[in-house]
Structures are given as C-alpha cells and as structure tokens.
Amino acid sequence: MSADQTLAFETNCHIFDGCGFPAPGLHSFVFKPIFTVAGIEFNKAMLLALLGSIAIIWFFWAAFGKAKVVPGKIQMIGEAGYDFIRRGVVYETLGKKEGEKYVPLVVSLFFFIWVMNLWSVIPLAQFPVTSIIAFPAGLALIVYVLWVSLTFKRHGLVGAFKNFTGYDKSLGPVLPLAMTIELFSNLLVRPFTHAVRLFANMFAGHLLIVMFTIASWYLLNGIGIAYASVSFLMTIVMVVFELFIQAVQAYVFVLLTCFYIQGALAEEH
C-alpha cells in the first residue's frame, strides 16, 4: 500500500467531512528506509527488487535444476516462457546462429522486468519497482554498454563511428548534418528513451491505480457512494489493463534490446 493510500485510510477521510482529497503525487513513490547500512538506505522498492530476484532464481532453479524428459508443471511453464522469448524475440531479430548466445541475457531481462512490474498488483506490495527511474536506467545502461562494445568489437573504431553516425556518402552536402543527428540520436537519445519508456508507463499506471483506489475510499460517504462504486470499478479496470501493460513493456524492452544488438552485429548500415 502506498503512503497516500495509508494516509487516506488511517485518517478516515471522506468527502463531505471537510477534508480535501489526498491526491497522489511524487510522494507516492518515496518510501522511508527500512534500515540503513553503511550510509546506504534500504527501502521498500529495493526489498521488492530483492524478493523478485530471489523468486525468479527459485523458479528457474525449480524448473531446470533437475530437468526431466517428461517435464512437470513448473518445468513446463519455465520451458514455455524461455522458448517464447528465445524463438519469438531473439531468433526473430538476431537469427538462431547469432542470437543463441544472447538468449540467457534477454530471457533474464524479460522475466526480471516483468516480475518487477507485477509487484504493482500483488497485495501488500502494490508498487511497481520499475516506476523508480534508477531501475530502468540501470537495465538500459547494461544494454547500452553491451551494444557499444559489440559495435566496436565487430566493426573496429572507424566502422563503429560509421555505424553510430549512419555514414552514407550518397547523402552529399547534408551528410555532416545527418551524421550529427544520427550520432546524437544513437549515443544519447536511444539509451534515454529505452529507460524512460519502461519507467513512464509503470509510473503513470501506478499513479492511476492509486488515484482511483483513494477516490473509492474518499467518496464512500452519503451520496458519494454512487461515485465511489464507479471509481472502484475503474480501479479494477485499471488493474486488469496494468497486467497487460506490464507484460507488454517487458516484451518491448527486450525486443528493443535485440534490435540494438542486431544493429551492432549487422555488416552494412
């Protein structure tokens, strides 16, 4: 439960009671530290990230630690998820030969992001870890470093420069301008949008769910009950919609990751 929800419920604040609507805001994403070690604060978002990581490791260990020819339920689910990302994302963008070595990374990214997003609709947690910009930024940085290093490794210094700038001498007089724009877009805008796309969707989705949840409680008084029921219905709709968006955003993140890797490995640009 967010700080806004806790405040609204604990103060028993309703419409017509003379108290204003406790609107959610940036403070909905700020949590008091659970404990501090060596000056480092460990808060709710970090705890959820840790628990999510442990859950993912446990699941895949249970699924593939002692894999059987005739898979059990957990192994079957694990194989389905793994195969979906391997074939539907990696092979489709990078091909089987080039892409096989990147399957573990892409699968790990997908399930980590998905689980971090899922915390938003899990009771007691009710907070998407990826709505804190540091987490998407860290993941995007991993992809960025991989993409840049692969580009230099595959094409060398000059080839990498051409790759980053989209060098094409057929552009003639506009080539310098086109190269500048392409360089700025690839090295600065690309990693920024890769992180912000995930962050913004989870941030906005969580804010909407919190707003309708608080509104349901706030309107639960007198004639406001009718409006409270509508707000509660919207809360359910938003939660269902958020479940869809959570999976889509994880998919989009890894799909873009594969496209970046593909661009680094491509022979001609």
Backbone bond lengths (Angstrom), bond angles and torsions (degrees), N, CA, C in turn:
res aa  C-N    CA-C-N  psi(-1)  N-CA   C-N-CA  omega(-1)  CA-C   N-CA-C  phi
1 M - - - 1.457 - - 1.522 108.76 -
2 S 1.312 117.36 135.80 1.457 121.25 -177.98 1.521 110.53 -75.87
3 A 1.323 115.23 167.88 1.459 120.44 178.56 1.521 111.14 -62.14
4 D 1.351 116.73 -36.34 1.462 121.12 179.71 1.524 111.01 -64.66
5 Q 1.317 117.17 -45.26 1.457 121.14 -179.50 1.528 110.57 -64.01
6 T 1.318 116.15 -43.68 1.463 120.35 179.54 1.522 110.92 -60.52
7 L 1.340 116.61 -44.07 1.458 120.98 -179.78 1.523 111.58 -62.45
8 A 1.337 116.21 -44.20 1.467 120.76 -178.05 1.523 111.17 -64.49
9 F 1.331 117.29 -41.67 1.457 120.89 -177.03 1.535 112.10 -75.20
10 E 1.330 116.23 -39.60 1.457 119.48 -177.27 1.531 112.24 -69.66
11 T 1.341 116.02 -34.71 1.469 119.80 -179.53 1.521 111.47 -84.63
12 N 1.343 116.53 -4.60 1.467 121.19 179.69 1.532 111.33 51.77
13 C 1.322 113.90 45.60 1.467 120.98 -176.33 1.519 111.15 -86.19
14 H 1.352 116.00 121.29 1.461 121.73 178.75 1.525 109.73 -129.82
15 I 1.317 114.32 161.49 1.457 119.80 175.80 1.535 108.64 -63.39
16 F 1.306 116.60 150.11 1.475 125.37 -177.61 1.531 112.88 72.74
17 D 1.366 116.92 1.83 1.460 119.61 178.21 1.527 111.79 -92.57
18 G 1.325 114.79 -0.26 1.458 119.32 179.98 1.510 114.53 87.48
19 C 1.326 117.13 5.65 1.473 119.92 177.70 1.524 108.90 -108.48
20 G 1.310 115.76 146.70 1.457 120.27 -179.11 1.517 112.52 -78.27
21 F 1.311 115.32 163.95 1.464 120.91 179.52 1.530 109.74 -69.42
22 P 1.334 118.72 122.32 1.470 122.36 -179.42 1.534 110.75 -76.86
23 A 1.320 115.09 74.65 1.466 120.51 -173.78 1.523 112.02 -62.60
24 P 1.325 117.70 139.55 1.472 120.85 177.00 1.526 109.92 -72.49
25 G 1.288 116.08 157.38 1.463 121.12 179.47 1.511 109.88 -161.87
26 L 1.327 116.71 -157.10 1.458 120.53 -179.26 1.528 111.76 -60.97
27 H 1.343 115.99 -29.04 1.462 119.09 179.78 1.529 112.13 -66.73
28 S 1.342 116.77 -12.69 1.465 120.37 177.31 1.528 111.36 -70.73
29 F 1.337 115.90 -13.85 1.467 120.94 -176.51 1.528 112.01 -110.82
30 V 1.320 115.29 11.10 1.465 120.61 179.08 1.526 109.09 -113.20
31 F 1.337 116.04 126.41 1.464 120.66 -177.66 1.521 110.45 -122.82
32 K 1.304 114.78 146.60 1.458 119.68 175.89 1.523 108.69 -68.64
33 P 1.328 117.21 143.27 1.476 119.54 179.15 1.527 111.80 -63.52
34 I 1.319 115.14 137.80 1.463 120.52 176.77 1.521 109.24 -72.65
35 F 1.342 115.21 -43.47 1.462 121.38 172.78 1.528 108.14 -158.31
36 T 1.301 116.65 166.42 1.466 122.55 -178.71 1.521 109.83 -126.80
37 V 1.332 115.86 130.04 1.464 121.79 179.19 1.518 108.59 -126.60
38 A 1.315 116.99 121.06 1.472 123.25 178.74 1.528 111.41 53.34
39 G 1.308 115.40 39.04 1.455 120.40 178.12 1.517 114.56 81.67
40 I 1.333 117.01 -0.77 1.468 121.88 -179.89 1.526 108.94 -99.70
41 E 1.327 115.87 121.75 1.459 120.58 -179.12 1.526 110.87 -85.32
42 F 1.312 115.41 131.71 1.466 121.84 178.44 1.522 107.53 -107.84
43 N 1.358 116.20 110.15 1.464 119.93 -174.97 1.528 111.85 -111.90
44 K 1.325 115.61 -172.34 1.457 121.50 -175.48 1.522 112.36 -61.08
45 A 1.337 117.50 -43.18 1.465 120.73 -179.14 1.524 111.07 -61.19
46 M 1.310 116.45 -41.81 1.467 120.88 178.89 1.522 111.34 -67.07
47 L 1.330 116.23 -38.03 1.463 120.45 177.73 1.525 110.64 -63.60
48 L 1.336 116.80 -43.89 1.465 120.60 179.02 1.524 111.10 -64.70
49 A 1.313 116.73 -38.00 1.469 120.44 177.94 1.528 110.35 -64.03
50 L 1.316 115.92 -40.60 1.469 120.52 178.90 1.522 110.95 -66.64
51 L 1.335 116.71 -47.46 1.463 120.87 179.63 1.529 111.02 -62.92
52 G 1.340 116.04 -39.32 1.459 120.39 178.54 1.516 111.55 -63.99
53 S 1.323 116.82 -41.35 1.466 121.35 178.89 1.524 110.70 -63.78
54 I 1.321 115.53 -42.82 1.474 120.11 178.52 1.526 110.58 -62.98
55 A 1.348 116.22 -41.40 1.467 120.70 -179.71 1.523 111.17 -63.57
56 I 1.334 116.68 -40.47 1.469 121.00 179.69 1.515 111.00 -65.92
57 I 1.335 116.44 -45.50 1.470 121.08 179.15 1.528 110.30 -61.81
58 W 1.335 115.87 -44.15 1.467 119.74 179.45 1.523 110.79 -61.40
59 F 1.339 116.52 -44.20 1.457 119.98 -177.22 1.527 111.62 -61.17
60 F 1.327 117.10 -48.95 1.463 119.23 -177.12 1.527 111.74 -72.85
61 W 1.341 115.88 -28.51 1.456 118.09 174.62 1.526 109.95 -67.56
62 A 1.340 115.25 -41.93 1.470 119.49 178.49 1.524 111.13 -66.92
63 A 1.326 116.71 -33.57 1.464 121.16 -177.34 1.524 112.52 -76.97
64 F 1.347 117.03 -40.47 1.466 119.72 -171.88 1.526 114.39 -121.39
65 G 1.342 117.72 -1.22 1.461 119.76 179.97 1.522 112.29 -60.32
66 K 1.318 115.19 -40.65 1.464 121.08 176.60 1.518 107.99 -132.49
67 A 1.347 114.50 65.68 1.469 120.90 -177.30 1.524 111.27 -60.81
68 K 1.322 114.78 140.28 1.456 121.33 -179.98 1.521 110.43 -116.91
69 V 1.327 115.09 156.64 1.468 120.34 178.24 1.527 109.75 -62.62
70 V 1.328 115.21 -42.83 1.465 120.76 174.04 1.524 106.56 -100.34
71 P 1.328 117.75 100.33 1.466 120.72 -172.52 1.525 113.80 -68.36
72 G 1.332 114.45 147.58 1.457 120.36 173.11 1.522 108.75 -83.29
73 K 1.324 116.70 -172.45 1.459 120.62 -175.73 1.527 112.17 -64.39
74 I 1.336 116.61 -46.32 1.462 119.83 -178.62 1.519 110.86 -65.83
75 Q 1.331 116.49 -43.85 1.458 119.73 178.78 1.524 111.15 -63.51
76 M 1.315 116.69 -37.57 1.461 120.88 179.92 1.534 110.99 -64.27
77 I 1.339 116.05 -43.28 1.463 120.24 178.59 1.529 110.34 -65.85
78 G 1.346 115.68 -42.17 1.459 120.21 178.92 1.523 111.89 -62.45
79 E 1.318 116.54 -43.69 1.463 120.50 179.28 1.525 111.24 -64.57
80 A 1.337 116.56 -38.73 1.465 120.46 179.63 1.532 110.82 -63.67
81 G 1.346 115.90 -45.30 1.459 120.03 179.60 1.515 111.63 -65.98
82 Y 1.319 116.27 -45.24 1.465 121.40 179.99 1.524 111.20 -62.26
83 D 1.324 115.63 -44.72 1.459 120.58 -177.58 1.525 111.61 -69.06
84 F 1.334 116.79 -33.34 1.461 120.49 178.32 1.522 110.72 -61.50
85 I 1.320 117.59 -45.80 1.459 121.06 -180.00 1.530 110.63 -72.13
86 R 1.325 116.07 -41.14 1.464 119.40 -177.95 1.524 111.64 -62.49
87 R 1.325 116.23 -50.33 1.461 119.79 -176.43 1.532 113.23 -84.78
88 G 1.340 115.79 -41.62 1.453 119.66 -174.31 1.511 115.02 -79.25
89 V 1.345 116.89 -20.30 1.468 119.76 -179.25 1.525 111.34 -118.25
90 V 1.332 116.89 -60.32 1.467 120.23 -173.53 1.524 112.25 -67.40
91 Y 1.328 117.87 -52.97 1.457 120.59 -178.24 1.526 111.63 -64.31
92 E 1.324 116.57 -35.67 1.466 120.46 -177.90 1.529 112.06 -68.17
93 T 1.315 117.74 -28.79 1.466 120.71 -177.50 1.529 112.95 -102.21
94 L 1.326 117.03 -38.26 1.458 120.31 -174.73 1.525 113.83 -106.35
95 G 1.320 116.11 -14.47 1.451 119.33 -175.07 1.522 110.09 84.81
96 K 1.310 116.26 159.65 1.463 120.67 -175.70 1.521 112.06 -67.91
97 K 1.326 117.81 -42.65 1.463 121.63 -175.27 1.525 111.56 -66.77
98 E 1.332 117.06 -51.38 1.468 121.35 -178.21 1.531 111.73 -76.06
99 G 1.326 115.89 -32.71 1.450 119.17 -170.34 1.509 116.54 -83.62
100 E 1.348 117.56 -20.42 1.469 119.81 -173.64 1.526 112.89 -56.15
101 K 1.332 117.20 -39.38 1.467 119.87 -177.01 1.535 112.93 -69.40
102 Y 1.348 116.12 -17.71 1.472 119.58 -178.35 1.527 112.55 -99.55
103 V 1.319 116.81 -1.99 1.468 120.38 -179.57 1.528 112.80 -58.77
104 P 1.347 120.11 -47.73 1.476 119.67 179.92 1.528 113.03 -57.11
105 L 1.338 116.57 -41.97 1.465 120.48 179.95 1.518 110.95 -64.11
106 V 1.310 117.65 -48.47 1.464 122.28 -176.00 1.525 110.85 -66.59
107 V 1.321 116.88 -41.33 1.467 120.66 177.80 1.525 110.12 -63.00
108 S 1.331 116.29 -43.58 1.465 120.47 179.51 1.526 111.00 -62.13
109 L 1.329 117.06 -44.06 1.462 121.23 179.36 1.518 111.05 -61.47
110 F 1.331 116.03 -44.90 1.463 119.64 -177.34 1.523 111.46 -61.31
111 F 1.316 116.89 -52.21 1.461 119.56 -175.04 1.527 111.74 -70.56
112 F 1.322 117.43 -33.23 1.461 119.39 176.54 1.527 110.31 -63.86
113 I 1.329 116.72 -48.72 1.465 120.83 -179.28 1.524 110.46 -64.02
114 W 1.305 116.53 -43.00 1.469 120.44 -178.37 1.531 111.14 -61.14
115 V 1.326 116.71 -46.59 1.460 120.22 179.97 1.527 110.89 -66.31
116 M 1.336 117.35 -40.08 1.466 120.17 177.14 1.529 111.03 -61.02
117 N 1.334 116.03 -35.34 1.468 120.43 177.28 1.528 111.17 -71.79
118 L 1.325 115.84 -38.93 1.468 120.96 -175.67 1.527 113.68 -63.06
119 W 1.325 117.42 -23.89 1.460 119.49 179.56 1.523 111.11 -56.97
120 S 1.313 116.87 -22.43 1.471 121.30 -177.95 1.520 112.61 -60.65
121 V 1.331 117.68 -31.45 1.467 120.59 -175.07 1.531 112.81 -112.36
122 I 1.309 116.84 9.59 1.458 120.54 178.67 1.531 109.09 -92.34
123 P 1.332 118.06 124.92 1.471 121.44 -178.92 1.522 112.20 -51.58
124 L 1.318 115.56 145.02 1.462 125.99 -178.77 1.532 112.31 76.94
125 A 1.319 116.93 -38.32 1.473 119.22 177.31 1.532 108.73 -79.10
126 Q 1.325 115.47 -66.58 1.465 123.39 173.82 1.520 113.71 49.02
127 F 1.326 115.93 45.49 1.463 119.32 178.35 1.525 109.82 -157.45
128 P 1.349 118.19 122.16 1.463 120.44 178.13 1.527 110.32 -79.33
129 V 1.305 117.33 118.95 1.463 121.90 -177.14 1.524 111.49 -58.58
130 T 1.340 116.38 -34.99 1.461 120.38 -177.20 1.526 113.25 -73.86
131 S 1.336 117.95 -0.27 1.459 119.88 173.97 1.527 110.78 -81.91
132 I 1.334 116.07 -3.33 1.463 122.20 170.45 1.520 106.36 -96.52
133 I 1.318 118.16 117.29 1.458 123.04 -169.94 1.526 113.31 -57.02
134 A 1.336 118.47 -27.05 1.465 120.67 -178.02 1.526 112.40 -60.20
135 F 1.322 117.54 -34.91 1.465 120.78 -177.75 1.533 112.01 -71.83
136 P 1.348 120.21 -52.50 1.461 119.85 175.31 1.528 112.41 -60.72
137 A 1.336 116.67 -36.47 1.463 120.34 179.66 1.527 110.73 -64.42
138 G 1.328 116.93 -41.18 1.457 120.57 178.12 1.517 112.38 -63.72
139 L 1.327 116.61 -41.95 1.463 121.05 178.65 1.529 110.67 -67.15
140 A 1.334 116.15 -41.91 1.465 120.54 178.93 1.532 110.34 -64.53
141 L 1.330 117.12 -34.97 1.469 121.01 178.51 1.524 111.03 -65.20
142 I 1.327 116.77 -38.74 1.468 120.57 177.12 1.527 110.26 -60.28
143 V 1.326 115.67 -46.35 1.467 120.82 179.64 1.525 110.52 -65.10
144 Y 1.322 116.38 -41.15 1.472 121.86 -179.02 1.526 111.37 -61.48
145 V 1.333 116.66 -47.23 1.470 121.14 179.45 1.527 110.18 -62.67
146 L 1.322 117.25 -41.66 1.462 121.36 178.03 1.518 110.72 -62.36
147 W 1.326 116.58 -46.63 1.470 121.90 -178.50 1.527 111.39 -61.56
148 V 1.331 117.38 -47.75 1.462 121.40 -178.83 1.525 110.79 -65.06
149 S 1.322 117.39 -44.88 1.466 120.76 -178.96 1.524 111.49 -64.97
150 L 1.320 117.07 -39.69 1.469 120.24 177.75 1.529 111.20 -65.34
151 T 1.322 116.09 -37.41 1.461 120.44 179.94 1.525 110.75 -63.63
152 F 1.327 116.99 -45.72 1.469 120.46 178.53 1.524 111.05 -67.02
153 K 1.336 116.44 -38.69 1.457 120.46 -178.89 1.529 111.36 -66.38
154 R 1.326 116.86 -39.66 1.464 120.59 -176.46 1.533 111.98 -79.54
155 H 1.338 117.62 -38.25 1.464 120.27 -170.15 1.516 115.50 -113.32
156 G 1.327 117.40 -8.81 1.450 118.44 -177.52 1.523 111.10 78.67
157 L 1.328 116.53 -179.80 1.463 121.13 -175.57 1.515 112.34 -63.84
158 V 1.332 117.29 -51.38 1.464 121.13 -177.71 1.519 110.79 -67.97
159 G 1.316 116.00 -44.15 1.462 119.69 -179.78 1.517 112.29 -63.44
160 A 1.331 116.33 -38.01 1.462 120.32 178.59 1.520 110.58 -65.43
161 F 1.339 115.68 -39.93 1.472 119.39 178.36 1.525 110.50 -61.68
162 K 1.325 116.79 -41.83 1.466 120.66 177.48 1.523 110.63 -65.33
163 N 1.319 115.88 -37.07 1.455 120.62 179.43 1.524 111.11 -64.38
164 F 1.327 115.74 -46.58 1.464 120.90 -178.20 1.531 112.42 -68.10
165 T 1.336 116.06 -32.33 1.472 119.91 -175.15 1.525 113.47 -97.32
166 G 1.339 117.24 -6.13 1.460 119.92 -178.13 1.514 111.96 63.76
167 Y 1.321 116.41 38.84 1.473 121.83 -175.84 1.525 111.42 -56.75
168 D 1.333 115.17 126.13 1.466 121.88 178.01 1.533 107.32 -151.27
169 K 1.336 116.17 102.32 1.459 120.16 -173.65 1.526 113.13 -64.15
170 S 1.335 116.81 -15.62 1.467 119.07 178.69 1.528 112.30 -69.69
171 L 1.328 117.38 -11.34 1.464 121.00 179.56 1.525 112.01 -73.20
172 G 1.329 116.85 -17.48 1.463 120.61 175.19 1.517 113.54 66.91
173 P 1.334 117.22 -132.31 1.481 121.80 -175.15 1.531 114.61 -61.05
174 V 1.319 117.95 -26.35 1.471 120.06 -177.37 1.533 112.19 -86.71
175 L 1.346 116.21 1.12 1.464 120.04 -177.21 1.532 113.24 -58.00
176 P 1.339 119.85 -47.07 1.481 119.43 179.45 1.531 112.86 -58.43
177 L 1.338 116.67 -42.91 1.459 120.73 179.42 1.525 110.62 -65.29
178 A 1.346 116.05 -44.47 1.464 120.76 -179.55 1.525 110.69 -63.27
179 M 1.330 117.68 -39.66 1.460 121.76 179.88 1.534 111.37 -66.64
180 T 1.327 115.94 -39.74 1.470 120.18 179.13 1.524 111.38 -63.92
181 I 1.332 115.49 -45.78 1.465 120.59 179.41 1.519 110.98 -63.59
182 E 1.336 115.83 -43.03 1.465 120.50 -178.68 1.529 111.42 -66.61
183 L 1.336 116.42 -39.33 1.463 120.65 179.08 1.529 110.55 -64.62
184 F 1.324 116.02 -44.91 1.459 121.35 178.37 1.522 110.69 -62.73
185 S 1.333 116.11 -42.31 1.458 121.39 -178.68 1.527 111.66 -65.50
186 N 1.322 116.81 -43.61 1.462 120.42 -175.68 1.525 113.59 -74.59
187 L 1.323 117.09 -46.26 1.457 120.25 -172.55 1.526 114.41 -87.58
188 L 1.338 117.71 -19.78 1.457 119.86 -178.40 1.530 113.33 -118.41
189 V 1.324 116.29 -50.55 1.462 119.79 -175.76 1.525 111.84 -72.58
190 R 1.317 117.32 -40.56 1.467 121.10 -176.28 1.525 113.44 -57.52
191 P 1.335 119.87 -53.58 1.478 118.41 179.79 1.530 112.08 -65.71
192 F 1.344 116.68 -32.14 1.461 120.32 179.17 1.527 110.85 -64.26
193 T 1.332 116.83 -49.65 1.467 120.43 -179.02 1.524 111.45 -68.47
194 H 1.336 117.03 -30.74 1.464 120.57 178.91 1.528 110.35 -62.08
195 A 1.333 115.93 -40.39 1.466 120.72 -179.94 1.518 111.75 -78.75
196 V 1.335 116.16 -45.01 1.467 120.68 -174.03 1.522 112.19 -67.94
197 R 1.320 118.01 -32.90 1.469 120.57 -179.81 1.528 110.57 -58.01
198 L 1.319 116.46 -46.40 1.466 121.30 178.65 1.526 110.78 -68.94
199 F 1.314 115.88 -48.57 1.467 120.95 -178.44 1.528 112.23 -59.14
200 A 1.321 117.25 -48.28 1.468 121.22 -174.79 1.522 112.03 -64.36
201 N 1.320 116.70 -39.56 1.467 119.52 179.61 1.519 111.91 -66.56
202 M 1.320 116.88 -42.68 1.464 120.16 179.48 1.519 111.51 -71.89
203 F 1.315 117.16 -36.23 1.463 122.04 178.15 1.526 110.09 -63.10
204 A 1.333 116.33 -50.19 1.469 121.01 -178.09 1.527 111.32 -65.93
205 G 1.332 116.75 -41.28 1.460 120.17 -179.51 1.517 111.98 -62.91
206 H 1.322 116.25 -44.06 1.464 119.84 179.60 1.532 110.78 -65.56
207 L 1.315 116.81 -39.70 1.465 121.20 -179.46 1.524 110.91 -62.25
208 L 1.336 116.35 -40.22 1.468 120.13 179.40 1.530 111.50 -67.31
209 I 1.329 116.28 -42.75 1.465 119.72 179.65 1.529 110.35 -62.98
210 V 1.328 116.53 -43.87 1.472 120.47 178.48 1.522 110.61 -62.24
211 M 1.336 116.73 -42.67 1.458 119.92 -177.99 1.522 111.81 -62.12
212 F 1.327 117.81 -47.31 1.462 120.71 -179.25 1.532 111.73 -69.90
213 T 1.343 117.09 -32.13 1.463 120.20 177.39 1.527 110.46 -65.40
214 I 1.322 116.09 -48.76 1.462 120.79 179.09 1.525 110.62 -63.49
215 A 1.342 115.90 -40.94 1.469 120.28 -179.39 1.530 110.97 -62.32
216 S 1.328 117.33 -36.80 1.466 121.05 178.74 1.525 110.70 -60.51
217 W 1.311 115.68 -42.82 1.462 120.10 178.99 1.530 111.60 -72.72
218 Y 1.317 116.21 -42.24 1.464 121.38 -177.10 1.529 112.21 -63.36
219 L 1.338 116.54 -36.66 1.466 120.92 -177.51 1.524 112.97 -84.54
220 L 1.323 117.25 -3.91 1.464 121.21 -175.83 1.528 110.71 -77.64
221 N 1.333 114.96 70.14 1.461 120.26 -178.16 1.525 109.07 -163.74
222 G 1.324 117.37 123.86 1.463 121.37 177.24 1.517 112.45 58.59
223 I 1.336 115.78 -134.76 1.469 120.52 -178.62 1.524 111.48 -70.23
224 G 1.334 115.55 -11.13 1.457 118.99 178.77 1.512 113.03 -70.49
225 I 1.345 116.76 -12.18 1.474 120.57 -179.13 1.531 111.15 -59.01
226 A 1.314 116.79 -37.39 1.469 120.65 179.67 1.526 110.38 -61.57
227 Y 1.344 116.13 -41.81 1.458 120.34 179.08 1.528 110.56 -72.33
228 A 1.329 115.69 -31.83 1.463 120.20 179.01 1.528 110.84 -63.26
229 S 1.332 115.75 -37.79 1.470 119.39 179.90 1.526 110.76 -65.59
230 V 1.336 115.93 -37.59 1.470 120.03 177.97 1.527 109.98 -66.50
231 S 1.342 115.26 -42.53 1.460 119.79 179.55 1.526 110.79 -64.35
232 F 1.339 116.78 -38.50 1.465 120.84 178.73 1.526 110.76 -65.51
233 L 1.340 115.53 -40.07 1.467 120.06 176.89 1.533 110.25 -61.97
234 M 1.334 116.61 -41.44 1.456 120.60 178.10 1.526 111.39 -64.88
235 T 1.338 116.28 -32.73 1.464 119.86 176.77 1.525 110.25 -62.00
236 I 1.335 115.86 -44.73 1.471 120.66 178.97 1.528 110.42 -63.56
237 V 1.330 116.00 -44.30 1.472 120.79 178.99 1.516 110.52 -60.07
238 M 1.331 116.70 -44.50 1.454 121.07 -179.08 1.529 111.90 -65.58
239 V 1.332 117.22 -36.72 1.465 120.66 178.55 1.531 110.33 -64.82
240 V 1.333 116.10 -44.51 1.472 120.48 178.52 1.525 110.58 -63.29
241 F 1.330 115.50 -44.06 1.465 120.15 178.78 1.526 110.53 -63.81
242 E 1.325 115.75 -38.31 1.460 120.61 -179.82 1.527 111.42 -64.83
243 L 1.325 117.18 -35.39 1.463 120.71 176.54 1.524 111.00 -59.35
244 F 1.319 115.22 -39.95 1.462 120.62 178.11 1.532 111.04 -67.82
245 I 1.330 116.48 -46.85 1.457 121.83 -178.56 1.527 111.52 -63.05
246 Q 1.321 116.53 -36.97 1.468 120.29 -179.75 1.521 111.35 -59.25
247 A 1.319 116.64 -45.11 1.460 120.47 179.49 1.520 110.94 -70.05
248 V 1.329 116.93 -40.24 1.469 121.59 -179.30 1.525 110.94 -62.73
249 Q 1.338 116.94 -43.86 1.458 120.24 -178.64 1.526 112.06 -66.19
250 A 1.319 117.25 -36.50 1.462 120.13 175.67 1.532 110.02 -65.09
251 Y 1.321 115.44 -40.83 1.466 121.15 179.45 1.529 110.94 -65.58
252 V 1.323 116.87 -45.38 1.465 121.46 -179.39 1.528 110.71 -62.50
253 F 1.330 116.54 -40.94 1.467 120.15 -179.06 1.529 110.71 -60.60
254 V 1.324 117.72 -47.78 1.466 119.89 -178.23 1.526 111.41 -73.96
255 L 1.317 117.65 -29.81 1.465 120.32 176.98 1.526 109.96 -64.77
256 L 1.330 116.56 -44.69 1.465 120.75 176.96 1.524 110.68 -64.62
257 T 1.320 116.32 -36.13 1.458 120.15 176.74 1.527 110.91 -58.44
258 C 1.324 115.83 -44.23 1.471 120.72 178.85 1.525 111.78 -67.06
259 F 1.324 116.99 -36.70 1.463 120.20 177.24 1.532 110.48 -64.57
260 Y 1.323 116.96 -39.08 1.464 120.22 178.50 1.524 110.62 -65.84
261 I 1.312 116.47 -43.11 1.459 120.90 178.03 1.524 110.09 -63.41
262 Q 1.323 115.88 -41.13 1.470 120.78 177.86 1.521 110.38 -59.50
263 G 1.348 117.39 -43.02 1.462 121.13 178.80 1.524 111.88 -63.44
264 A 1.314 117.15 -34.73 1.459 121.35 179.87 1.535 111.29 -71.48
265 L 1.327 116.29 -33.02 1.467 120.54 -176.02 1.527 113.31 -90.19
266 A 1.323 117.53 -17.76 1.458 120.96 -176.71 1.515 111.04 -62.43
267 E 1.327 116.90 142.01 1.454 121.90 -177.77 1.524 113.06 -77.88
268 E 1.328 116.20 -34.60 1.461 120.10 -177.25 1.513 109.81 -125.49
269 H 1.341 117.12 145.28 1.447 122.81 -178.29 1.513 108.82 -136.02
